[in-house]
């Protein structure tokens, strides 16, 4: 537990950084103030910091140990806020309407800053640590954009690690899991082109509401009759838009929804059936249906060896009895793109308080020293 004791000395700093970031939240790819603060702090501790990596707001800090060559680790934190109104009333409440750190990224950023400050003062390790402060996680586009811009070519990493607060796990505990820990996310929009008519003459129409209703019902079979029952998938139609008058059959309708899957196989099967059912319903009703795939991210899949590293590190910090086997969540995370490129592990930091994305959510500052200490212990174990 030495790492946590040492890191606890930084808890006041992490609290102050976190609350300042919370007061001044910024949306994805617009984290200019946050990035400037991060870069200024890193540079003040003698850490090389590249700003605006790949034309984004990302900040990449690099710290080399004093004991020569070794592994290169990547530690990642997300910086962006949510486009929602904060309804809580902390003294450091967001100063911007409809922009709010409702997911804890302010805490994640503060934790990684604490790790950077600690390691900058104690560089007695082999190898290199890259501190990856990533934009736009909430859009599920930040991680993939950094990779597209050559993140791992410019900053090679042998292993990568990240954390997220999780109130399903009690404060003071750490949740780890090998394999899929978060789901893939596919967002889609379905356009139905029918034929409009007077409501009193439906025989002259191809009613897109009837077509859409049939489609919603048919899509319920995607998971129940196509995905392996021992796998996991959720398909939800969340919006249905059609019509503008009470006595007119509309000519178009639009459905929007999300597909969440815990394996790439389930993701491929479900997407294939979703498209196939759209084609089938179109043929059945003699209309045009266009499937628009808005966004896709893979499941967050932890590698076994690196997850064991997190388990050992967490046990050294909080005790083995407080390291728990985490249940997978059907939420999604774009750290998944990085885990497709490099071995690594994403773990949960237990905290007290409301769940993420609640309008009164506030990061549990008391958990920051635990999260930072686990990161530091990972570095100690892997880089000596």
Secondary structure, DSSP 8 states (H G I E B T S, - for coil): -HHHHHHHTTHHHHHHHHHHHHHT---TT--HHHHHHHHHHHHHTT-EEEESGGGSS-EEEEEE-TT----EEEEEEE---BSS------TT--SSTT-B--SSHHHHHHHHHHHHHHHHH---SSSEEEEEEES-TTTT-HHHHHHHTTHHHHS--SEEEEEEEETTS-TT-EEE-SEEEE-EEEEEEEEEE-B-EETT-GGG-B-HHHHHHHHHHHHTHHHHTTS-TTS-EEEEEEEEEE-SSTTEE-SEEEEEEEEEESSHHHHHHHHHHHHHHHHHHHHHHT-EEEEEEEEEE--EEE-HHHHHHHHHHHHHHH-GGGEEE---BS---THHHHHHHS-EEEEEEE-SS--TT-TT----GGGHHHHHHHHHHHHHHHH-
